[in-house]
């Protein structure tokens, strides 16, 4: 592992959102968080991406129901394309946030031991919802996408506060 300038880490918080196929929850989270960062004036201080633990949908656009749900709330995720978590992601990202326990467990099995501290559940940052996980809406109806989006917005708002604190701490240092 090369020696890294503290400033490069300080200026950027690199966040990877992870679900199963990268066509529902994680692209919604990427779109919501990217929007929140822009609104907070932190666009240059964050790098955001999403990926899946499985390669079922690599190269595909987000599920049309996910695109419709996010568009109704002012987020555009139509340009995103599904990808699978790759080994370099564990080094590249500061936070790797899983949508549920199954994906977190898969990430824990895959991640090199010295990067496992980066793995967490996205809902850890939620302040309004008690759920530990974001249910997979794929096999349900449009209401499932709305509920997932409620959870995602809550958690992303909490996460943006953490990023704000980080960027001001480092800027002051």
Rosetta constraint file for C-alpha pairs under 8 A:
AtomPair CA 4 CA 8 HARMONIC 7.45 0.50
AtomPair CA 4 CA 9 HARMONIC 7.84 0.50
AtomPair CA 5 CA 9 HARMONIC 7.14 0.50
AtomPair CA 6 CA 10 HARMONIC 6.08 0.50
AtomPair CA 7 CA 11 HARMONIC 5.95 0.50
AtomPair CA 7 CA 170 HARMONIC 7.82 0.50
AtomPair CA 8 CA 12 HARMONIC 6.37 0.50
AtomPair CA 9 CA 13 HARMONIC 6.89 0.50
AtomPair CA 10 CA 166 HARMONIC 7.40 0.50
AtomPair CA 10 CA 167 HARMONIC 6.50 0.50
AtomPair CA 10 CA 170 HARMONIC 5.58 0.50
AtomPair CA 10 CA 171 HARMONIC 7.79 0.50
AtomPair CA 11 CA 45 HARMONIC 5.37 0.50
AtomPair CA 11 CA 46 HARMONIC 7.87 0.50
AtomPair CA 11 CA 167 HARMONIC 6.47 0.50
AtomPair CA 11 CA 170 HARMONIC 7.45 0.50
AtomPair CA 11 CA 171 HARMONIC 7.96 0.50
AtomPair CA 12 CA 44 HARMONIC 7.50 0.50
AtomPair CA 12 CA 45 HARMONIC 4.52 0.50
AtomPair CA 12 CA 46 HARMONIC 5.02 0.50
AtomPair CA 12 CA 47 HARMONIC 6.73 0.50
AtomPair CA 12 CA 167 HARMONIC 7.87 0.50
AtomPair CA 13 CA 45 HARMONIC 6.28 0.50
AtomPair CA 13 CA 46 HARMONIC 4.74 0.50
AtomPair CA 13 CA 47 HARMONIC 6.23 0.50
AtomPair CA 13 CA 93 HARMONIC 7.81 0.50
AtomPair CA 13 CA 94 HARMONIC 6.28 0.50
AtomPair CA 13 CA 95 HARMONIC 7.82 0.50
AtomPair CA 13 CA 163 HARMONIC 6.85 0.50
AtomPair CA 14 CA 46 HARMONIC 5.68 0.50
AtomPair CA 14 CA 47 HARMONIC 4.59 0.50
AtomPair CA 14 CA 48 HARMONIC 5.98 0.50
AtomPair CA 14 CA 92 HARMONIC 7.47 0.50
AtomPair CA 14 CA 93 HARMONIC 4.81 0.50
AtomPair CA 14 CA 94 HARMONIC 5.11 0.50
AtomPair CA 14 CA 95 HARMONIC 6.43 0.50
AtomPair CA 15 CA 46 HARMONIC 7.44 0.50
AtomPair CA 15 CA 47 HARMONIC 6.19 0.50
AtomPair CA 15 CA 48 HARMONIC 5.01 0.50
AtomPair CA 15 CA 49 HARMONIC 6.47 0.50
AtomPair CA 15 CA 93 HARMONIC 5.72 0.50
AtomPair CA 15 CA 94 HARMONIC 6.07 0.50
AtomPair CA 15 CA 95 HARMONIC 4.88 0.50
AtomPair CA 15 CA 96 HARMONIC 5.98 0.50
AtomPair CA 15 CA 97 HARMONIC 7.41 0.50
AtomPair CA 16 CA 30 HARMONIC 7.97 0.50
AtomPair CA 16 CA 48 HARMONIC 5.99 0.50
AtomPair CA 16 CA 49 HARMONIC 4.92 0.50
AtomPair CA 16 CA 50 HARMONIC 5.13 0.50
AtomPair CA 16 CA 51 HARMONIC 7.18 0.50
AtomPair CA 16 CA 89 HARMONIC 7.97 0.50
AtomPair CA 16 CA 93 HARMONIC 6.36 0.50
AtomPair CA 16 CA 95 HARMONIC 6.26 0.50
AtomPair CA 16 CA 96 HARMONIC 4.76 0.50
AtomPair CA 16 CA 97 HARMONIC 6.13 0.50
AtomPair CA 17 CA 26 HARMONIC 5.13 0.50
AtomPair CA 17 CA 27 HARMONIC 7.60 0.50
AtomPair CA 17 CA 29 HARMONIC 6.64 0.50
AtomPair CA 17 CA 30 HARMONIC 6.54 0.50
AtomPair CA 17 CA 48 HARMONIC 7.92 0.50
AtomPair CA 17 CA 49 HARMONIC 6.38 0.50
AtomPair CA 17 CA 50 HARMONIC 4.49 0.50
AtomPair CA 17 CA 51 HARMONIC 6.42 0.50
AtomPair CA 17 CA 96 HARMONIC 6.02 0.50
AtomPair CA 17 CA 97 HARMONIC 4.90 0.50
AtomPair CA 17 CA 98 HARMONIC 6.11 0.50
AtomPair CA 17 CA 99 HARMONIC 7.57 0.50
AtomPair CA 17 CA 122 HARMONIC 7.76 0.50
AtomPair CA 18 CA 22 HARMONIC 6.89 0.50
AtomPair CA 18 CA 25 HARMONIC 7.94 0.50
AtomPair CA 18 CA 26 HARMONIC 5.27 0.50
AtomPair CA 18 CA 50 HARMONIC 5.71 0.50
AtomPair CA 18 CA 51 HARMONIC 5.11 0.50
AtomPair CA 18 CA 52 HARMONIC 5.35 0.50
AtomPair CA 18 CA 53 HARMONIC 6.94 0.50
AtomPair CA 18 CA 85 HARMONIC 7.78 0.50
AtomPair CA 18 CA 96 HARMONIC 7.08 0.50
AtomPair CA 18 CA 97 HARMONIC 5.90 0.50
AtomPair CA 18 CA 98 HARMONIC 4.72 0.50
AtomPair CA 18 CA 99 HARMONIC 6.24 0.50
AtomPair CA 18 CA 103 HARMONIC 7.23 0.50
AtomPair CA 19 CA 24 HARMONIC 7.80 0.50
AtomPair CA 19 CA 25 HARMONIC 6.20 0.50
AtomPair CA 19 CA 26 HARMONIC 5.37 0.50
AtomPair CA 19 CA 51 HARMONIC 6.79 0.50
AtomPair CA 19 CA 52 HARMONIC 5.00 0.50
AtomPair CA 19 CA 53 HARMONIC 6.41 0.50
AtomPair CA 19 CA 98 HARMONIC 6.01 0.50
AtomPair CA 19 CA 99 HARMONIC 5.47 0.50
AtomPair CA 19 CA 100 HARMONIC 7.41 0.50
AtomPair CA 19 CA 103 HARMONIC 6.16 0.50
AtomPair CA 20 CA 52 HARMONIC 4.75 0.50
AtomPair CA 20 CA 53 HARMONIC 5.05 0.50
AtomPair CA 20 CA 54 HARMONIC 5.66 0.50
AtomPair CA 20 CA 103 HARMONIC 6.51 0.50
AtomPair CA 21 CA 51 HARMONIC 7.43 0.50
AtomPair CA 21 CA 52 HARMONIC 4.55 0.50
AtomPair CA 21 CA 53 HARMONIC 6.50 0.50
AtomPair CA 21 CA 54 HARMONIC 5.43 0.50
AtomPair CA 21 CA 55 HARMONIC 6.38 0.50
AtomPair CA 21 CA 56 HARMONIC 5.82 0.50
AtomPair CA 21 CA 57 HARMONIC 5.85 0.50
AtomPair CA 21 CA 58 HARMONIC 7.73 0.50
AtomPair CA 21 CA 82 HARMONIC 7.20 0.50
AtomPair CA 21 CA 83 HARMONIC 7.97 0.50
AtomPair CA 21 CA 84 HARMONIC 7.61 0.50
AtomPair CA 22 CA 26 HARMONIC 5.58 0.50
AtomPair CA 22 CA 27 HARMONIC 6.20 0.50
AtomPair CA 22 CA 50 HARMONIC 6.75 0.50
AtomPair CA 22 CA 51 HARMONIC 5.10 0.50
AtomPair CA 22 CA 52 HARMONIC 4.39 0.50
AtomPair CA 22 CA 53 HARMONIC 7.91 0.50
AtomPair CA 22 CA 57 HARMONIC 7.21 0.50
AtomPair CA 22 CA 58 HARMONIC 7.91 0.50
AtomPair CA 22 CA 62 HARMONIC 7.35 0.50
AtomPair CA 22 CA 82 HARMONIC 5.08 0.50
AtomPair CA 22 CA 83 HARMONIC 6.55 0.50
AtomPair CA 22 CA 84 HARMONIC 7.44 0.50
AtomPair CA 23 CA 27 HARMONIC 6.11 0.50
AtomPair CA 23 CA 57 HARMONIC 7.15 0.50
AtomPair CA 23 CA 60 HARMONIC 7.46 0.50
AtomPair CA 23 CA 61 HARMONIC 6.72 0.50
AtomPair CA 23 CA 62 HARMONIC 4.13 0.50
AtomPair CA 23 CA 63 HARMONIC 5.32 0.50
AtomPair CA 23 CA 66 HARMONIC 7.68 0.50
AtomPair CA 23 CA 81 HARMONIC 7.85 0.50
AtomPair CA 23 CA 82 HARMONIC 6.03 0.50
AtomPair CA 24 CA 28 HARMONIC 6.26 0.50
AtomPair CA 24 CA 62 HARMONIC 6.05 0.50
AtomPair CA 24 CA 63 HARMONIC 5.84 0.50
AtomPair CA 24 CA 66 HARMONIC 5.54 0.50
AtomPair CA 24 CA 136 HARMONIC 7.72 0.50
AtomPair CA 24 CA 137 HARMONIC 7.33 0.50
AtomPair CA 24 CA 138 HARMONIC 6.84 0.50
AtomPair CA 25 CA 29 HARMONIC 6.14 0.50
AtomPair CA 25 CA 66 HARMONIC 7.72 0.50
AtomPair CA 25 CA 99 HARMONIC 7.11 0.50
AtomPair CA 25 CA 134 HARMONIC 7.79 0.50
AtomPair CA 25 CA 136 HARMONIC 7.01 0.50
AtomPair CA 25 CA 137 HARMONIC 7.84 0.50
AtomPair CA 25 CA 148 HARMONIC 7.02 0.50
AtomPair CA 25 CA 149 HARMONIC 7.87 0.50
AtomPair CA 25 CA 152 HARMONIC 7.98 0.50
AtomPair CA 26 CA 30 HARMONIC 6.09 0.50
AtomPair CA 26 CA 50 HARMONIC 5.52 0.50
AtomPair CA 26 CA 51 HARMONIC 6.77 0.50
AtomPair CA 26 CA 52 HARMONIC 7.64 0.50
AtomPair CA 26 CA 99 HARMONIC 7.29 0.50
AtomPair CA 27 CA 31 HARMONIC 6.11 0.50
AtomPair CA 27 CA 50 HARMONIC 5.87 0.50
AtomPair CA 27 CA 51 HARMONIC 7.84 0.50
AtomPair CA 27 CA 62 HARMONIC 6.71 0.50
AtomPair CA 27 CA 77 HARMONIC 6.80 0.50
AtomPair CA 27 CA 80 HARMONIC 7.02 0.50
AtomPair CA 28 CA 32 HARMONIC 6.11 0.50
AtomPair CA 28 CA 66 HARMONIC 6.71 0.50
AtomPair CA 28 CA 67 HARMONIC 7.84 0.50
AtomPair CA 28 CA 70 HARMONIC 6.71 0.50
AtomPair CA 28 CA 77 HARMONIC 6.96 0.50
AtomPair CA 28 CA 149 HARMONIC 7.14 0.50
AtomPair CA 28 CA 152 HARMONIC 7.59 0.50
AtomPair CA 29 CA 33 HARMONIC 5.88 0.50
AtomPair CA 29 CA 50 HARMONIC 7.94 0.50
AtomPair CA 29 CA 149 HARMONIC 7.91 0.50
AtomPair CA 29 CA 152 HARMONIC 5.83 0.50
AtomPair CA 29 CA 153 HARMONIC 7.60 0.50
AtomPair CA 29 CA 156 HARMONIC 7.27 0.50
AtomPair CA 30 CA 34 HARMONIC 5.94 0.50
AtomPair CA 30 CA 48 HARMONIC 6.31 0.50
AtomPair CA 30 CA 49 HARMONIC 5.97 0.50
AtomPair CA 30 CA 50 HARMONIC 6.05 0.50
AtomPair CA 31 CA 35 HARMONIC 6.19 0.50
AtomPair CA 31 CA 70 HARMONIC 7.97 0.50
AtomPair CA 31 CA 75 HARMONIC 6.07 0.50
AtomPair CA 31 CA 76 HARMONIC 6.60 0.50
AtomPair CA 31 CA 77 HARMONIC 5.66 0.50
AtomPair CA 32 CA 36 HARMONIC 6.17 0.50
AtomPair CA 32 CA 70 HARMONIC 7.99 0.50
AtomPair CA 32 CA 75 HARMONIC 6.46 0.50
AtomPair CA 32 CA 152 HARMONIC 7.49 0.50
AtomPair CA 32 CA 153 HARMONIC 6.47 0.50
AtomPair CA 32 CA 156 HARMONIC 6.94 0.50
AtomPair CA 33 CA 37 HARMONIC 6.05 0.50
AtomPair CA 33 CA 48 HARMONIC 7.66 0.50
AtomPair CA 33 CA 153 HARMONIC 7.89 0.50
AtomPair CA 33 CA 156 HARMONIC 5.52 0.50
AtomPair CA 33 CA 157 HARMONIC 7.76 0.50
AtomPair CA 33 CA 160 HARMONIC 7.49 0.50
AtomPair CA 34 CA 38 HARMONIC 6.25 0.50
AtomPair CA 34 CA 43 HARMONIC 7.31 0.50
AtomPair CA 34 CA 48 HARMONIC 6.65 0.50
AtomPair CA 35 CA 39 HARMONIC 6.17 0.50
AtomPair CA 35 CA 75 HARMONIC 7.01 0.50
AtomPair CA 36 CA 40 HARMONIC 6.10 0.50
AtomPair CA 36 CA 156 HARMONIC 7.43 0.50
AtomPair CA 36 CA 157 HARMONIC 7.08 0.50
AtomPair CA 36 CA 160 HARMONIC 6.90 0.50
AtomPair CA 37 CA 41 HARMONIC 6.16 0.50
AtomPair CA 37 CA 42 HARMONIC 4.84 0.50
AtomPair CA 37 CA 43 HARMONIC 5.13 0.50
AtomPair CA 37 CA 46 HARMONIC 7.25 0.50
AtomPair CA 37 CA 160 HARMONIC 6.68 0.50
AtomPair CA 38 CA 42 HARMONIC 5.80 0.50
AtomPair CA 38 CA 43 HARMONIC 4.81 0.50
AtomPair CA 40 CA 160 HARMONIC 7.95 0.50
AtomPair CA 42 CA 46 HARMONIC 6.45 0.50
AtomPair CA 42 CA 164 HARMONIC 7.55 0.50
AtomPair CA 43 CA 47 HARMONIC 7.84 0.50
AtomPair CA 45 CA 167 HARMONIC 7.25 0.50
AtomPair CA 50 CA 82 HARMONIC 7.83 0.50
AtomPair CA 50 CA 83 HARMONIC 7.55 0.50
AtomPair CA 51 CA 82 HARMONIC 6.39 0.50
AtomPair CA 51 CA 83 HARMONIC 5.02 0.50
AtomPair CA 51 CA 84 HARMONIC 4.99 0.50
AtomPair CA 51 CA 85 HARMONIC 5.28 0.50
AtomPair CA 52 CA 82 HARMONIC 7.28 0.50
AtomPair CA 52 CA 83 HARMONIC 6.18 0.50
AtomPair CA 52 CA 84 HARMONIC 4.64 0.50
AtomPair CA 52 CA 85 HARMONIC 5.69 0.50
AtomPair CA 53 CA 84 HARMONIC 5.83 0.50
AtomPair CA 53 CA 85 HARMONIC 5.73 0.50
AtomPair CA 53 CA 103 HARMONIC 6.56 0.50
AtomPair CA 53 CA 106 HARMONIC 7.07 0.50
AtomPair CA 53 CA 107 HARMONIC 7.42 0.50
AtomPair CA 54 CA 84 HARMONIC 6.06 0.50
AtomPair CA 54 CA 85 HARMONIC 7.86 0.50
AtomPair CA 55 CA 83 HARMONIC 7.01 0.50
AtomPair CA 55 CA 84 HARMONIC 5.50 0.50
AtomPair CA 57 CA 82 HARMONIC 6.05 0.50
AtomPair CA 57 CA 83 HARMONIC 7.50 0.50
AtomPair CA 58 CA 81 HARMONIC 7.19 0.50
AtomPair CA 58 CA 82 HARMONIC 4.67 0.50
AtomPair CA 58 CA 83 HARMONIC 4.78 0.50
AtomPair CA 58 CA 84 HARMONIC 6.64 0.50
AtomPair CA 59 CA 81 HARMONIC 5.13 0.50
AtomPair CA 59 CA 82 HARMONIC 4.99 0.50
AtomPair CA 59 CA 83 HARMONIC 6.33 0.50
AtomPair CA 60 CA 81 HARMONIC 5.21 0.50
AtomPair CA 60 CA 82 HARMONIC 5.33 0.50
AtomPair CA 61 CA 78 HARMONIC 6.52 0.50
AtomPair CA 61 CA 79 HARMONIC 7.03 0.50
AtomPair CA 61 CA 80 HARMONIC 5.91 0.50
AtomPair CA 61 CA 81 HARMONIC 4.73 0.50
AtomPair CA 61 CA 82 HARMONIC 6.35 0.50
AtomPair CA 62 CA 66 HARMONIC 6.41 0.50
AtomPair CA 62 CA 67 HARMONIC 6.38 0.50
AtomPair CA 62 CA 77 HARMONIC 7.19 0.50
AtomPair CA 62 CA 78 HARMONIC 6.75 0.50
AtomPair CA 62 CA 80 HARMONIC 6.73 0.50
AtomPair CA 62 CA 81 HARMONIC 6.69 0.50
AtomPair CA 62 CA 82 HARMONIC 7.05 0.50
AtomPair CA 63 CA 67 HARMONIC 6.34 0.50
AtomPair CA 64 CA 68 HARMONIC 6.07 0.50
AtomPair CA 65 CA 69 HARMONIC 6.09 0.50
AtomPair CA 65 CA 142 HARMONIC 6.43 0.50
AtomPair CA 65 CA 145 HARMONIC 7.04 0.50
AtomPair CA 66 CA 70 HARMONIC 6.14 0.50
AtomPair CA 66 CA 145 HARMONIC 6.29 0.50
AtomPair CA 67 CA 71 HARMONIC 5.94 0.50
AtomPair CA 67 CA 76 HARMONIC 7.14 0.50
AtomPair CA 67 CA 77 HARMONIC 6.11 0.50
AtomPair CA 67 CA 78 HARMONIC 6.36 0.50
AtomPair CA 68 CA 72 HARMONIC 6.20 0.50
AtomPair CA 69 CA 73 HARMONIC 6.87 0.50
AtomPair CA 69 CA 142 HARMONIC 7.67 0.50
AtomPair CA 69 CA 145 HARMONIC 6.45 0.50
AtomPair CA 69 CA 146 HARMONIC 6.25 0.50
AtomPair CA 69 CA 149 HARMONIC 7.62 0.50
AtomPair CA 70 CA 74 HARMONIC 6.37 0.50
AtomPair CA 70 CA 75 HARMONIC 5.07 0.50
AtomPair CA 70 CA 76 HARMONIC 6.62 0.50
AtomPair CA 70 CA 77 HARMONIC 7.35 0.50
AtomPair CA 70 CA 149 HARMONIC 7.50 0.50
AtomPair CA 71 CA 75 HARMONIC 5.00 0.50
AtomPair CA 71 CA 76 HARMONIC 5.67 0.50
AtomPair CA 71 CA 77 HARMONIC 7.86 0.50
AtomPair CA 85 CA 89 HARMONIC 6.60 0.50
AtomPair CA 86 CA 90 HARMONIC 7.72 0.50
AtomPair CA 87 CA 91 HARMONIC 7.78 0.50
AtomPair CA 87 CA 110 HARMONIC 7.99 0.50
AtomPair CA 87 CA 111 HARMONIC 7.40 0.50
AtomPair CA 88 CA 92 HARMONIC 6.10 0.50
AtomPair CA 89 CA 93 HARMONIC 5.84 0.50
AtomPair CA 90 CA 96 HARMONIC 7.66 0.50
AtomPair CA 90 CA 111 HARMONIC 6.33 0.50
AtomPair CA 90 CA 112 HARMONIC 7.61 0.50
AtomPair CA 90 CA 115 HARMONIC 6.11 0.50
AtomPair CA 90 CA 118 HARMONIC 7.84 0.50
AtomPair CA 91 CA 115 HARMONIC 6.92 0.50
AtomPair CA 93 CA 118 HARMONIC 7.90 0.50
AtomPair CA 94 CA 118 HARMONIC 5.99 0.50
AtomPair CA 95 CA 118 HARMONIC 4.90 0.50
AtomPair CA 95 CA 119 HARMONIC 6.32 0.50
AtomPair CA 95 CA 120 HARMONIC 7.43 0.50
AtomPair CA 96 CA 118 HARMONIC 5.71 0.50
AtomPair CA 96 CA 119 HARMONIC 4.90 0.50
AtomPair CA 96 CA 120 HARMONIC 6.39 0.50
AtomPair CA 97 CA 104 HARMONIC 7.90 0.50
AtomPair CA 97 CA 119 HARMONIC 5.97 0.50
AtomPair CA 97 CA 120 HARMONIC 5.04 0.50
AtomPair CA 97 CA 121 HARMONIC 5.16 0.50
AtomPair CA 97 CA 122 HARMONIC 4.91 0.50
AtomPair CA 98 CA 103 HARMONIC 5.83 0.50
AtomPair CA 98 CA 104 HARMONIC 5.31 0.50
AtomPair CA 98 CA 119 HARMONIC 7.38 0.50
AtomPair CA 98 CA 120 HARMONIC 6.18 0.50
AtomPair CA 98 CA 121 HARMONIC 4.77 0.50
AtomPair CA 98 CA 122 HARMONIC 5.74 0.50
AtomPair CA 99 CA 103 HARMONIC 6.84 0.50
AtomPair CA 99 CA 104 HARMONIC 7.56 0.50
AtomPair CA 99 CA 121 HARMONIC 5.95 0.50
AtomPair CA 99 CA 122 HARMONIC 5.85 0.50
AtomPair CA 99 CA 123 HARMONIC 7.39 0.50
AtomPair CA 99 CA 133 HARMONIC 5.81 0.50
AtomPair CA 99 CA 134 HARMONIC 5.35 0.50
AtomPair CA 99 CA 135 HARMONIC 7.70 0.50
AtomPair CA 100 CA 104 HARMONIC 6.24 0.50
AtomPair CA 100 CA 121 HARMONIC 6.52 0.50
AtomPair CA 100 CA 132 HARMONIC 7.65 0.50
AtomPair CA 100 CA 133 HARMONIC 4.73 0.50
AtomPair CA 100 CA 134 HARMONIC 6.02 0.50
AtomPair CA 100 CA 135 HARMONIC 7.25 0.50
AtomPair CA 101 CA 105 HARMONIC 6.02 0.50
AtomPair CA 101 CA 121 HARMONIC 7.57 0.50
AtomPair CA 101 CA 133 HARMONIC 7.08 0.50
AtomPair CA 102 CA 106 HARMONIC 6.30 0.50
AtomPair CA 103 CA 107 HARMONIC 6.14 0.50
AtomPair CA 104 CA 108 HARMONIC 6.13 0.50
AtomPair CA 104 CA 119 HARMONIC 7.12 0.50
AtomPair CA 104 CA 120 HARMONIC 6.99 0.50
AtomPair CA 104 CA 121 HARMONIC 6.90 0.50
AtomPair CA 105 CA 109 HARMONIC 6.25 0.50
AtomPair CA 106 CA 110 HARMONIC 6.25 0.50
AtomPair CA 107 CA 111 HARMONIC 5.78 0.50
AtomPair CA 107 CA 119 HARMONIC 7.37 0.50
AtomPair CA 108 CA 116 HARMONIC 6.30 0.50
AtomPair CA 108 CA 119 HARMONIC 7.30 0.50
AtomPair CA 111 CA 115 HARMONIC 6.25 0.50
AtomPair CA 111 CA 116 HARMONIC 6.00 0.50
AtomPair CA 112 CA 116 HARMONIC 6.66 0.50
AtomPair CA 115 CA 119 HARMONIC 7.76 0.50
AtomPair CA 120 CA 124 HARMONIC 7.36 0.50
AtomPair CA 121 CA 132 HARMONIC 7.43 0.50
AtomPair CA 121 CA 133 HARMONIC 7.01 0.50
AtomPair CA 122 CA 126 HARMONIC 7.68 0.50
AtomPair CA 122 CA 133 HARMONIC 7.53 0.50
AtomPair CA 122 CA 152 HARMONIC 7.87 0.50
AtomPair CA 122 CA 155 HARMONIC 6.28 0.50
AtomPair CA 122 CA 156 HARMONIC 7.91 0.50
AtomPair CA 123 CA 131 HARMONIC 7.08 0.50
AtomPair CA 123 CA 132 HARMONIC 5.51 0.50
AtomPair CA 123 CA 133 HARMONIC 5.82 0.50
AtomPair CA 123 CA 134 HARMONIC 7.12 0.50
AtomPair CA 123 CA 151 HARMONIC 7.33 0.50
AtomPair CA 123 CA 152 HARMONIC 7.59 0.50
AtomPair CA 123 CA 155 HARMONIC 5.38 0.50
AtomPair CA 124 CA 132 HARMONIC 6.84 0.50
AtomPair CA 124 CA 155 HARMONIC 7.15 0.50
AtomPair CA 125 CA 154 HARMONIC 7.78 0.50
AtomPair CA 125 CA 155 HARMONIC 4.73 0.50
AtomPair CA 125 CA 156 HARMONIC 7.08 0.50
AtomPair CA 125 CA 157 HARMONIC 7.87 0.50
AtomPair CA 125 CA 158 HARMONIC 4.89 0.50
AtomPair CA 125 CA 159 HARMONIC 5.48 0.50
AtomPair CA 126 CA 130 HARMONIC 7.77 0.50
AtomPair CA 126 CA 151 HARMONIC 7.32 0.50
AtomPair CA 126 CA 154 HARMONIC 5.12 0.50
AtomPair CA 126 CA 155 HARMONIC 3.80 0.50
AtomPair CA 126 CA 156 HARMONIC 7.33 0.50
AtomPair CA 126 CA 157 HARMONIC 7.48 0.50
AtomPair CA 126 CA 158 HARMONIC 5.60 0.50
AtomPair CA 126 CA 159 HARMONIC 7.83 0.50
AtomPair CA 127 CA 154 HARMONIC 6.48 0.50
AtomPair CA 127 CA 155 HARMONIC 6.98 0.50
AtomPair CA 127 CA 158 HARMONIC 6.58 0.50
AtomPair CA 128 CA 154 HARMONIC 6.41 0.50
AtomPair CA 129 CA 151 HARMONIC 6.64 0.50
AtomPair CA 129 CA 154 HARMONIC 7.26 0.50
AtomPair CA 134 CA 148 HARMONIC 5.80 0.50
AtomPair CA 134 CA 151 HARMONIC 6.47 0.50
AtomPair CA 134 CA 152 HARMONIC 7.45 0.50
AtomPair CA 135 CA 144 HARMONIC 7.91 0.50
AtomPair CA 135 CA 148 HARMONIC 6.37 0.50
AtomPair CA 136 CA 144 HARMONIC 7.80 0.50
AtomPair CA 136 CA 148 HARMONIC 7.46 0.50
AtomPair CA 137 CA 141 HARMONIC 7.09 0.50
AtomPair CA 137 CA 142 HARMONIC 7.97 0.50
AtomPair CA 137 CA 144 HARMONIC 4.83 0.50
AtomPair CA 137 CA 145 HARMONIC 5.40 0.50
AtomPair CA 137 CA 148 HARMONIC 6.93 0.50
AtomPair CA 138 CA 145 HARMONIC 7.99 0.50
AtomPair CA 140 CA 144 HARMONIC 5.94 0.50
AtomPair CA 141 CA 145 HARMONIC 7.19 0.50
AtomPair CA 142 CA 146 HARMONIC 6.56 0.50
AtomPair CA 143 CA 147 HARMONIC 6.26 0.50
AtomPair CA 144 CA 148 HARMONIC 6.16 0.50
AtomPair CA 145 CA 149 HARMONIC 6.05 0.50
AtomPair CA 146 CA 150 HARMONIC 6.20 0.50
AtomPair CA 147 CA 151 HARMONIC 6.44 0.50
AtomPair CA 148 CA 152 HARMONIC 6.09 0.50
AtomPair CA 149 CA 153 HARMONIC 5.93 0.50
AtomPair CA 150 CA 154 HARMONIC 6.28 0.50
AtomPair CA 151 CA 155 HARMONIC 6.20 0.50
AtomPair CA 152 CA 156 HARMONIC 5.91 0.50
AtomPair CA 153 CA 157 HARMONIC 6.05 0.50
AtomPair CA 154 CA 158 HARMONIC 6.50 0.50
AtomPair CA 155 CA 159 HARMONIC 6.09 0.50
AtomPair CA 156 CA 160 HARMONIC 6.01 0.50
AtomPair CA 157 CA 161 HARMONIC 6.58 0.50
AtomPair CA 158 CA 162 HARMONIC 6.70 0.50
AtomPair CA 159 CA 163 HARMONIC 6.34 0.50
AtomPair CA 160 CA 164 HARMONIC 6.05 0.50
AtomPair CA 161 CA 165 HARMONIC 6.28 0.50
AtomPair CA 162 CA 166 HARMONIC 6.21 0.50
AtomPair CA 163 CA 167 HARMONIC 6.09 0.50
AtomPair CA 164 CA 168 HARMONIC 6.21 0.50
AtomPair CA 165 CA 169 HARMONIC 6.00 0.50
AtomPair CA 166 CA 170 HARMONIC 6.22 0.50
AtomPair CA 167 CA 171 HARMONIC 5.98 0.50
AtomPair CA 168 CA 172 HARMONIC 6.05 0.50
AtomPair CA 169 CA 173 HARMONIC 6.30 0.50
